[in-house]
Amino acid sequence: MTATTTNTDTDTDTISGTSTSTRTRTGTGTHPAPTAPARGPALTGLGLFTILLGTSLPSTDFFVVNVALPDIGRDLGASPSALEMVAAGYAVAYAVLLVLGGRLGDAYGRRRLFLWGVAGFGLTSLACGLAPGAWSLVGFRAAQGVASALMLPQVLATIHATTRGERRARAVALYGAVSGLAMVLGQVLGGVLVSADIGGTGWRMAFLINVPVVALALPLAVRSVPDSRAERPGRDDVGGTVLLAAALIALLLPLTEGRAAGWPLWSVLSLLAAPLLLWAFAAVERRAEDGGGSPLLPPSLLSEPGVARGLLLGVPIFVGFSGFMFVGAVTLQEGLGYDALKAGLTLVPMGLAQFCGSLLLPRLVNRLGSRTLTLCALVHGAGLVVLAATLLWAPGSAPNPSVLAPGLVLCGLGQGLQLPLYYRLLLAAVPAARAGAGSGLAATAQQSGLAVGVATLGSLFLALEADLGPREAFAAVLGVQLAGLLGLAALSLRLPRELG
């Protein structure tokens, strides 16, 4: 006679706070549910430092590059549309491969994929720093996005698999803090590196600085980051990945290049092909899910109450944010005549306000619930109005950066609340057993929105700049962003007041 005991162990998802896995132990062995994370060695303080160091690399690099874009354009003779692709190409590669990178870590070991991602990021940073021309830089930036898609999904997954209770909560809080600080440091670091012109490298040092950081992170990761993997990883969805990449490229390439080229036939055909490719992607994903496969983004998630609405909330947040950062960097340097250092320092108040806003979020949510999203949209919108008015009516061709600070602070406060609220609202609508797929959907939508924002709002700015001037063109872009935020505020009023 065999005795049988049952023990249920529930884990908590690091982003949504929902239960994501259950194990059942019997007398004959342990039978994990499909969503159960693998148990592994505990994450030490040094290991946490190492994976957070990896986390900081892509975020810091994004903002460093924004400040460096005007210098890149002058040095390489890059067209404005090529500069858009320097920013958007990274986000497209990252968005398309993010879920796949997480699955590879589940299957082959998260430490291994983290190491590959960090090493790849270092090599592609070196290639970017040595790029001989604008379009080679675009290609290397896309390769950086691939490396980031291998590296970053492993960070939260490793924290989730190797920490418990209060230690996990502290690790996740540090993850959020590092992401916020990376924005501030990236802006300042970009200005310092470009202005210092170390060894005549100019903007190239914005990429080359990553190489010694990677050289430090790799041996630390080998020594201190524990390995973990999923017990039953999902299969790779190569077809879905290819179709999603093709759809995004078909949309973004003509938006960035079509205007400058006079809208040739290829650009029109590409735009027409984009919705067809998206339809094909949805059909392939639906067929894979119906057949018991592992689609990149399960279509049935969209039928869950609140998921489609949550994705819609992210559109004005991410499209507006990336467009603002791209257009703002160009306006400060080319429109107001700031050098790279002054432009980077100008944006520091916004970054600090964004960091502080993220710290205020729990208290505001406890008091206001979903109306916190309404508040942050209105605060952010007020910041855009103040900033546009300052740019249009401030005396002098190059107003003091302190004059721009009030509008930037309001924008930063709104942005600091929006991103975590987006994840909380979207993932609260995802069933606990599908939290992994929901997190992938949320992150992919975020990165896709960032890429689309650079392409659309960046193209609008470039189209208006020649006739209106950079200040007026930037104000027009802010007006479009304001319309999106007002729509966000209106949509938020239809949300249940209590957050899940």
C-alpha positions as CSV (number, residue, x, y, z in Angstrom):
1,M,0.0,0.0,0.0
2,T,1.5,3.4,-1.1
3,A,0.9,6.5,1.0
4,T,0.0,9.6,-1.0
5,T,0.5,13.1,0.2
6,T,-0.5,16.3,-1.5
7,N,1.3,19.6,-1.1
8,T,0.2,22.8,-3.0
9,D,2.7,25.6,-3.5
10,T,1.6,28.8,-5.1
11,D,4.1,31.3,-6.6
12,T,3.3,35.0,-7.3
13,D,4.0,36.6,-10.6
14,T,6.6,39.4,-10.2
15,I,4.7,42.0,-12.3
16,S,1.0,41.3,-11.8
17,G,1.1,39.9,-8.3
18,T,-1.1,37.1,-9.3
19,S,-0.7,33.4,-8.7
20,T,1.0,31.7,-11.6
21,S,1.9,28.2,-10.7
22,T,0.9,25.2,-8.7
23,R,2.8,22.0,-7.9
24,T,1.2,18.8,-6.7
25,R,3.4,16.2,-5.0
26,T,2.4,12.6,-4.6
27,G,4.1,9.7,-3.1
28,T,5.5,8.6,-6.5
29,G,7.0,11.9,-7.4
30,T,6.4,15.6,-8.2
31,H,4.1,16.5,-11.1
32,P,4.4,20.2,-12.1
33,A,1.6,22.1,-13.7
34,P,2.6,23.4,-17.1
35,T,3.1,27.0,-15.8
36,A,5.2,26.1,-12.8
37,P,8.6,27.8,-12.6
38,A,11.7,25.8,-12.0
39,R,13.2,25.8,-8.5
40,G,16.8,26.8,-8.4
41,P,19.6,28.1,-6.2
42,A,18.9,31.3,-4.3
43,L,19.9,34.6,-5.9
44,T,22.7,36.2,-3.9
45,G,23.2,40.0,-3.6
46,L,26.1,39.9,-6.1
47,G,23.9,38.0,-8.5
48,L,21.1,40.5,-8.2
49,F,23.6,43.3,-8.7
50,T,24.8,41.6,-11.9
51,I,21.4,41.1,-13.5
52,L,20.4,44.6,-12.6
53,L,23.6,45.8,-14.2
54,G,22.5,44.0,-17.4
55,T,19.0,45.6,-17.0
56,S,20.5,49.1,-17.0
57,L,22.4,48.6,-20.3
58,P,19.6,48.8,-22.9
59,S,17.6,51.5,-21.0
60,T,20.6,53.8,-20.6
61,D,21.7,53.2,-24.2
62,F,18.3,54.2,-25.5
63,F,18.5,57.7,-23.9
64,V,22.2,58.1,-24.6
65,V,21.5,57.6,-28.3
66,N,18.6,60.0,-28.3
67,V,20.9,62.8,-27.2
68,A,23.6,61.8,-29.6
69,L,21.4,61.7,-32.7
70,P,22.1,65.2,-34.0
71,D,25.9,64.5,-33.8
72,I,25.4,61.2,-35.6
73,G,23.6,62.9,-38.4
74,R,26.3,65.5,-38.9
75,D,29.2,63.1,-38.7
76,L,27.7,60.4,-40.9
77,G,25.7,62.6,-43.2
78,A,22.6,60.7,-42.1
79,S,19.2,61.8,-43.3
80,P,16.5,62.6,-40.7
81,S,14.7,59.4,-41.7
82,A,17.9,57.3,-41.2
83,L,18.1,58.8,-37.7
84,E,14.6,57.7,-37.1
85,M,15.6,54.2,-38.0
86,V,18.5,54.3,-35.7
87,A,16.0,54.7,-32.9
88,A,13.1,52.6,-34.3
89,G,15.2,49.7,-35.6
90,Y,16.3,48.8,-32.1
91,A,12.7,48.9,-30.8
92,V,11.4,46.8,-33.7
93,A,14.0,44.0,-33.2
94,Y,13.4,44.1,-29.5
95,A,9.6,44.0,-29.8
96,V,9.5,41.1,-32.3
97,L,12.0,38.8,-30.4
98,L,11.1,39.6,-26.8
99,V,8.7,36.7,-26.2
100,L,11.0,34.4,-28.2
101,G,13.9,35.4,-26.0
102,G,12.0,34.5,-22.9
103,R,11.1,31.1,-24.3
104,L,14.6,30.4,-25.2
105,G,15.6,31.1,-21.6
106,D,12.9,28.8,-20.4
107,A,14.1,26.0,-22.6
108,Y,17.9,26.4,-22.6
109,G,18.6,28.1,-19.2
110,R,18.1,31.7,-18.3
111,R,21.7,32.2,-17.2
112,R,23.0,31.0,-20.6
113,L,20.6,33.3,-22.5
114,F,21.5,36.2,-20.2
115,L,25.2,35.6,-20.9
116,W,24.6,35.4,-24.6
117,G,22.5,38.5,-24.5
118,V,25.1,40.5,-22.5
119,A,27.9,39.3,-24.8
120,G,25.9,40.1,-27.9
121,F,25.1,43.6,-26.5
122,G,28.7,44.3,-26.0
123,L,29.7,43.1,-29.5
124,T,26.9,45.1,-31.2
125,S,27.8,48.2,-29.1
126,L,31.3,47.9,-30.4
127,A,30.0,47.5,-33.9
128,C,27.8,50.6,-33.5
129,G,30.7,52.6,-32.2
130,L,32.8,51.7,-35.2
131,A,30.0,52.0,-37.8
132,P,31.2,53.6,-41.0
133,G,27.9,54.9,-42.3
134,A,24.3,55.6,-41.3
135,W,22.6,52.5,-42.6
136,S,25.3,50.2,-41.2
137,L,24.6,51.9,-37.8
138,V,20.9,51.1,-38.3
139,G,21.7,47.4,-38.9
140,F,23.9,47.3,-35.8
141,R,21.3,49.0,-33.7
142,A,18.8,46.3,-34.8
143,A,21.3,43.7,-33.8
144,Q,21.5,45.4,-30.4
145,G,17.7,45.0,-30.1
146,V,18.2,41.3,-30.8
147,A,20.7,41.1,-28.0
148,S,18.4,42.9,-25.6
149,A,15.6,40.6,-26.4
150,L,17.8,37.7,-25.4
151,M,19.0,39.3,-22.2
152,L,16.2,41.3,-20.6
153,P,13.5,38.6,-20.3
154,Q,15.8,36.5,-18.2
155,V,16.1,39.2,-15.5
156,L,12.6,39.1,-14.0
157,A,12.3,35.4,-14.8
158,T,15.5,34.7,-12.8
159,I,14.3,36.9,-9.9
160,H,11.0,35.0,-10.0
161,A,12.6,31.5,-10.0
162,T,15.3,32.2,-7.4
163,T,13.8,34.4,-4.8
164,R,10.8,34.2,-2.5
165,G,8.7,36.4,-0.2
166,E,10.2,39.7,1.0
167,R,13.5,39.1,-0.9
168,R,11.6,38.9,-4.2
169,A,9.6,42.0,-3.4
170,R,12.8,43.9,-2.7
171,A,14.4,42.6,-5.9
172,V,11.5,43.6,-8.0
173,A,11.5,47.1,-6.4
174,L,15.2,47.5,-7.2
175,Y,14.5,46.4,-10.8
176,G,11.9,49.2,-11.2
177,A,14.2,51.7,-9.5
178,V,17.2,50.8,-11.8
179,S,15.0,51.2,-14.9
180,G,13.9,54.7,-13.7
181,L,17.4,55.8,-12.8
182,A,18.7,54.5,-16.2
183,M,16.6,57.2,-17.9
184,V,18.2,60.0,-15.9
185,L,21.7,58.6,-16.2
186,G,21.3,58.0,-19.9
187,Q,20.4,61.6,-20.6
188,V,23.2,63.0,-18.6
189,L,25.8,60.4,-19.7
190,G,24.9,61.0,-23.4
191,G,25.5,64.7,-23.1
192,V,28.8,64.2,-21.2
193,L,30.2,61.6,-23.5
194,V,29.4,63.4,-26.7
195,S,30.6,66.8,-25.4
196,A,33.8,65.3,-23.9
197,D,34.8,63.9,-27.3
198,I,37.1,61.4,-25.7
199,G,40.0,60.7,-28.0
200,G,38.1,62.3,-30.9
201,T,35.3,59.6,-30.6
202,G,32.4,62.1,-30.3
203,W,29.1,60.3,-30.5
204,R,30.8,56.9,-30.9
205,M,31.6,56.8,-27.2
206,A,27.9,56.7,-26.5
207,F,28.1,53.1,-27.7
208,L,31.7,52.2,-26.9
209,I,31.1,52.9,-23.2
210,N,29.0,49.7,-23.1
211,V,32.0,47.5,-23.8
212,P,33.8,47.9,-20.5
213,V,30.5,47.5,-18.6
214,V,29.9,44.2,-20.5
215,A,33.5,43.1,-19.7
216,L,32.6,43.6,-16.0
217,A,29.2,42.0,-16.2
218,L,30.1,38.8,-18.0
219,P,32.5,37.3,-15.4
220,L,30.2,38.4,-12.6
221,A,27.3,36.6,-14.2
222,V,29.3,33.4,-14.7
223,R,30.2,33.5,-11.0
224,S,27.1,34.7,-9.3
225,V,23.9,34.3,-11.4
226,P,22.1,31.0,-10.7
227,D,20.7,29.0,-13.6
228,S,17.0,28.2,-13.9
229,R,14.6,27.0,-16.6
230,A,11.0,26.1,-17.1
231,E,10.0,22.5,-16.4
232,R,7.8,22.5,-19.5
233,P,8.9,25.3,-21.8
234,G,6.7,26.3,-24.7
235,R,7.8,25.5,-28.3
236,D,9.3,28.3,-30.4
237,D,6.8,30.0,-32.8
238,V,9.1,30.7,-35.8
239,G,6.3,31.4,-38.2
240,G,4.6,33.9,-35.9
241,T,7.9,35.6,-35.2
242,V,8.7,36.0,-38.9
243,L,5.2,37.4,-39.7
244,L,5.2,39.9,-36.8
245,A,8.6,41.1,-37.9
246,A,7.5,41.5,-41.5
247,A,4.3,43.3,-40.5
248,L,6.2,45.8,-38.3
249,I,8.9,46.4,-41.0
250,A,6.2,46.9,-43.7
251,L,4.6,49.5,-41.5
252,L,7.6,51.4,-40.2
253,L,10.0,51.5,-43.2
254,P,7.6,53.5,-45.5
255,L,6.6,55.7,-42.6
256,T,10.3,56.7,-42.0
257,E,11.6,56.6,-45.6
258,G,8.5,57.2,-47.8
259,R,8.1,60.9,-47.1
260,A,11.7,61.8,-47.8
261,A,11.7,59.6,-51.0
262,G,8.4,61.3,-52.3
263,W,6.2,58.2,-51.5
264,P,7.5,55.9,-54.3
265,L,5.4,52.8,-55.3
266,W,7.3,50.5,-52.9
267,S,6.3,52.6,-49.9
268,V,2.7,52.5,-50.8
269,L,2.7,48.8,-51.5
270,S,4.5,48.2,-48.2
271,L,1.9,50.1,-46.2
272,L,-0.9,48.2,-48.0
273,A,0.9,44.9,-47.1
274,A,1.2,45.7,-43.4
275,P,-2.5,44.9,-42.5
276,L,-2.4,41.8,-44.6
277,L,0.7,40.6,-42.8
278,L,-0.9,41.3,-39.5
279,W,-4.0,39.3,-40.6
280,A,-1.7,36.4,-41.6
281,F,0.1,36.7,-38.2
282,A,-3.2,36.5,-36.4
283,A,-4.3,33.5,-38.5
284,V,-1.1,31.6,-37.8
285,E,-1.3,32.3,-34.1
286,R,-5.0,31.2,-34.0
287,R,-4.2,28.0,-35.9
288,A,-1.3,27.3,-33.5
289,E,-3.4,27.8,-30.4
290,D,-6.3,25.7,-31.8
291,G,-3.8,22.9,-32.5
292,G,-2.4,22.9,-29.0
293,G,0.8,24.7,-30.0
294,S,2.6,27.6,-28.3
295,P,1.8,30.8,-30.3
296,L,4.0,33.8,-29.8
297,L,1.0,35.9,-28.7
298,P,-2.1,33.7,-28.0
299,P,-5.1,35.3,-29.7
300,S,-7.5,34.0,-27.0
301,L,-5.9,36.4,-24.6
302,L,-7.6,39.3,-26.5
303,S,-11.0,37.8,-25.7
304,E,-10.3,38.0,-22.0
305,P,-12.4,40.8,-20.4
306,G,-10.2,43.9,-20.1
307,V,-7.1,42.7,-22.1
308,A,-7.9,44.5,-25.4
309,R,-8.8,47.7,-23.4
310,G,-5.5,47.4,-21.5
311,L,-3.6,47.3,-24.8
312,L,-5.5,50.3,-26.0
313,L,-4.5,52.2,-23.0
314,G,-0.8,51.6,-23.9
315,V,-1.1,53.2,-27.4
316,P,-1.0,56.9,-26.4
317,I,1.5,56.1,-23.5
318,F,4.2,54.5,-25.6
319,V,3.7,56.1,-29.0
320,G,3.7,59.5,-27.3
321,F,6.7,58.8,-25.0
322,S,9.1,57.6,-27.8
323,G,8.0,60.3,-30.2
324,F,8.5,62.9,-27.5
325,M,12.0,61.7,-26.7
326,F,13.1,61.5,-30.3
327,V,11.7,64.9,-31.4
328,G,12.7,66.6,-28.1
329,A,16.3,65.6,-28.5
330,V,16.4,67.0,-32.0
331,T,14.5,70.2,-31.1
332,L,16.8,71.0,-28.1
333,Q,19.9,70.8,-30.2
334,E,18.9,71.9,-33.7
335,G,16.0,74.2,-32.7
336,L,17.3,75.8,-29.6
337,G,21.0,75.5,-30.3
338,Y,21.9,73.5,-27.2
339,D,25.0,71.3,-27.3
340,A,24.7,67.6,-26.3
341,L,25.6,68.2,-22.7
342,K,23.1,71.0,-22.2
343,A,20.4,69.0,-23.9
344,G,21.0,66.1,-21.7
345,L,21.0,68.2,-18.5
346,T,17.8,69.9,-19.6
347,L,15.9,66.6,-19.5
348,V,17.1,65.7,-16.0
349,P,14.1,67.3,-14.2
350,M,11.8,65.2,-16.2
351,G,13.7,62.0,-15.4
352,L,13.8,62.8,-11.7
353,A,10.1,63.6,-11.7
354,Q,9.4,60.3,-13.5
355,F,11.3,58.4,-10.9
356,C,9.5,60.2,-8.0
357,G,6.2,59.6,-9.7
358,S,6.8,55.8,-9.8
359,L,7.5,55.9,-6.0
360,L,4.2,57.8,-5.4
361,L,2.1,55.3,-7.4
362,P,1.2,52.8,-4.6
363,R,-0.2,55.6,-2.3
364,L,-2.2,57.2,-5.2
365,V,-3.6,53.8,-6.3
366,N,-4.7,53.0,-2.7
367,R,-6.6,56.3,-2.6
368,L,-7.8,56.8,-6.2
369,G,-7.8,53.4,-7.7
370,S,-8.1,53.5,-11.5
371,R,-8.7,57.2,-11.4
372,T,-5.0,57.5,-10.9
373,L,-4.7,56.9,-14.6
374,T,-7.0,59.8,-15.2
375,L,-5.0,62.0,-13.0
376,C,-1.6,61.2,-14.5
377,A,-3.0,61.7,-18.1
378,L,-4.2,65.1,-17.1
379,V,-1.0,66.1,-15.3
380,H,1.0,64.9,-18.3
381,G,-1.2,66.8,-20.7
382,A,-0.8,70.0,-18.6
383,G,2.9,69.5,-18.8
384,L,2.7,69.3,-22.6
385,V,0.7,72.6,-22.7
386,V,3.1,74.4,-20.5
387,L,6.1,73.1,-22.5
388,A,4.6,74.1,-25.8
389,A,3.7,77.6,-24.6
390,T,7.2,78.0,-23.2
391,L,8.8,77.0,-26.5
392,L,6.6,79.2,-28.6
393,W,6.7,82.4,-26.4
394,A,9.9,82.2,-24.4
395,P,12.1,85.2,-25.3
396,G,15.4,84.6,-27.1
397,S,16.5,82.0,-29.6
398,A,17.8,79.7,-26.9
399,P,15.9,80.0,-23.6
400,N,17.5,78.9,-20.4
401,P,16.9,75.3,-19.6
402,S,15.3,76.3,-16.2
403,V,12.5,77.9,-18.2
404,L,11.6,74.5,-19.6
405,A,11.8,72.7,-16.3
406,P,8.1,73.3,-15.1
407,G,6.6,71.7,-18.2
408,L,9.2,68.9,-18.1
409,V,8.5,68.1,-14.5
410,L,4.8,67.8,-15.1
411,C,5.5,65.5,-18.0
412,G,7.8,63.4,-15.9
413,L,5.3,63.0,-13.1
414,G,2.6,61.8,-15.5
415,Q,5.0,59.4,-17.3
416,G,6.2,57.9,-14.0
417,L,2.7,56.8,-13.1
418,Q,1.6,55.6,-16.5
419,L,4.0,52.7,-17.2
420,P,3.5,50.7,-14.0
421,L,-0.3,51.4,-14.2
422,Y,-0.3,50.0,-17.8
423,Y,1.2,46.8,-16.6
424,R,-1.0,46.5,-13.6
425,L,-4.2,47.2,-15.4
426,L,-3.4,44.9,-18.4
427,L,-2.0,42.0,-16.3
428,A,-4.9,42.2,-13.8
429,A,-7.2,41.2,-16.8
430,V,-5.0,38.1,-17.6
431,P,-5.9,34.8,-15.9
432,A,-3.3,33.8,-13.4
433,A,-2.4,30.6,-15.3
434,R,-1.6,32.7,-18.3
435,A,0.5,35.4,-16.6
436,G,3.6,34.5,-18.6
437,A,1.9,35.0,-21.9
438,G,0.2,38.1,-20.7
439,S,3.5,39.6,-19.6
440,G,4.9,38.9,-23.1
441,L,1.9,40.5,-24.7
442,A,2.3,43.6,-22.6
443,A,6.0,44.0,-23.2
444,T,5.7,43.3,-27.0
445,A,2.9,45.9,-27.2
446,Q,5.1,48.4,-25.3
447,Q,8.1,48.0,-27.6
448,S,6.0,48.0,-30.8
449,G,4.4,51.3,-29.6
450,L,7.9,52.8,-28.9
451,A,8.9,51.9,-32.5
452,V,5.7,53.3,-34.0
453,G,6.0,56.5,-32.0
454,V,9.4,57.3,-33.4
455,A,8.2,56.5,-36.9
456,T,4.9,58.4,-36.9
457,L,5.5,61.4,-34.6
458,G,9.1,61.7,-35.9
459,S,7.9,61.8,-39.5
460,L,5.3,64.3,-38.6
461,F,7.9,66.6,-37.0
462,L,10.2,66.3,-40.0
463,A,7.4,67.0,-42.4
464,L,6.4,70.2,-40.6
465,E,9.9,71.4,-39.6
466,A,10.9,72.8,-43.0
467,D,7.8,75.1,-43.2
468,L,7.1,75.9,-39.6
469,G,10.4,75.7,-37.9
470,P,11.6,73.3,-35.2
471,R,9.8,75.0,-32.3
472,E,6.5,75.1,-34.0
473,A,6.8,71.6,-35.4
474,F,7.6,70.3,-31.9
475,A,4.5,72.1,-30.5
476,A,2.4,70.5,-33.2
477,V,3.7,67.1,-32.2
478,L,2.9,67.9,-28.6
479,G,-0.6,68.7,-29.7
480,V,-1.0,65.3,-31.2
481,Q,0.4,63.7,-28.0
482,L,-2.0,65.8,-25.9
483,A,-5.0,64.5,-28.0
484,G,-3.9,61.0,-27.2
485,L,-3.6,61.7,-23.5
486,L,-7.1,63.2,-23.4
487,G,-8.4,60.0,-25.0
488,L,-6.5,58.1,-22.4
489,A,-8.2,60.1,-19.6
490,A,-11.6,59.6,-21.2
491,L,-11.0,55.8,-21.5
492,S,-9.8,55.5,-18.0
493,L,-13.1,56.9,-16.6
494,R,-14.7,53.7,-18.0
495,L,-12.5,51.4,-15.9
496,P,-13.7,49.9,-12.7
497,R,-12.5,52.1,-9.9
498,E,-11.0,49.3,-7.9
499,L,-7.9,47.8,-9.3
500,G,-7.3,44.1,-9.3
